[in-house]
Amino acid sequence: MKRRISFVLALLFILFAESHAQNPGKQGENTMETKIVLKANGITIPATLNDTVAAKDFRTRLPFTVSGYRSSVDYCCTASSGAYDPKETQAGWKNGDINLGGGWFAVLFEGEESSKSYTEMMIIGHIDEEHLHLVKELPNNVTFTVELAE
């Protein structure tokens, strides 16, 4: 009986360890949340980087400055993508997401409901809804500087 209990406990431990190894950063307290700010036209916009490979790589590039233009759903700026894991890409975005992929840095402030047709999005961070009005107030041409928050 003791052998059977030991075997079951060992099996459960192995399954837990494999699950954690396949999903590091999905375990609550182990996730990396890096607070950043986007600065443009004298406005400071708080945001948070997520725990993706691309976000971790992006963090090493800070401070990061890029210029671009406003569309109906985002500010789109040309930028080299950097390292990323294709398994972490997704279809669509949430309003407030920050994307870095396919040669673009994008601050997405609208269009969430119709965004699923945009595949292979590499979301590296997010601006909370309470701060999206700051993004929407920016002019058509903008230069963003992204820095670690103090």
C-alpha angles and dihedrals in degrees: 000000000000089000091053093050091047090050092050092047091049091049092050091050091051092049091049092048092050092048091051092047091052093047109033110168093029092090101090107239093038094062119110114233112179116189113220138169130221112212123199133153092352092308122120115207118192118220141159130233115222130223100265124125088246093053092049090050091046090053089062089057095058130155088052125178125192137160130215151136138272121248126180092275108023153000106259121199130174112246138151111260103223126194120344142155112241088213089066095058120104143189114257133350144244119244105268096034121138115216129197114180146096091035094305138107107199134182103203113204104158142020101059093139094058100033101097092095089067103086131189094033112170104208111195101171150348142236112214116243092246089065099042092093087068090058093046091053093060120107124255094263116048143169115211123201112194117201139164110271116250 
